Amino acid sequence: MKIYRFIRDCYAPAPAKVNATLMGLAFMSLFISNKLIGFSSLATRHPSLPIEFWAMHAAIAAGGGFLVVLFGRRLSRVLHPIQ
C-alpha cells in the first residue's frame, strides 16, 4: 500500500498559482535562450564555417548537462524532500 500512496503523492496536482509560475518560468527560459542563440549567431559571421556555430551550441548543451549532473541530487532533495 505504500507504493500507491507514494504514486498518489508524486502525481498530485499542484495549486494553480504554482502551475502559473512554472509556466511563466518555462516561457521566460525559452525567450532568454532564443535571444542568446540569436546573439551567438551574430558572433559567428563566417558562413563558410558553420561548424563553429554548431560546436558552440554543443558546448552550451554539454555545459547544461554538466550542471544537471553536478547539482542534480541537491536540486532533487530540495524539490522532493523526504517526509
Residue pairs with C-beta under 8 A, 6 or more apart in sequence:
14 22
37 57
40 53
40 56
40 57
41 53
43 56
44 50
44 52
44 53
44 56
46 52
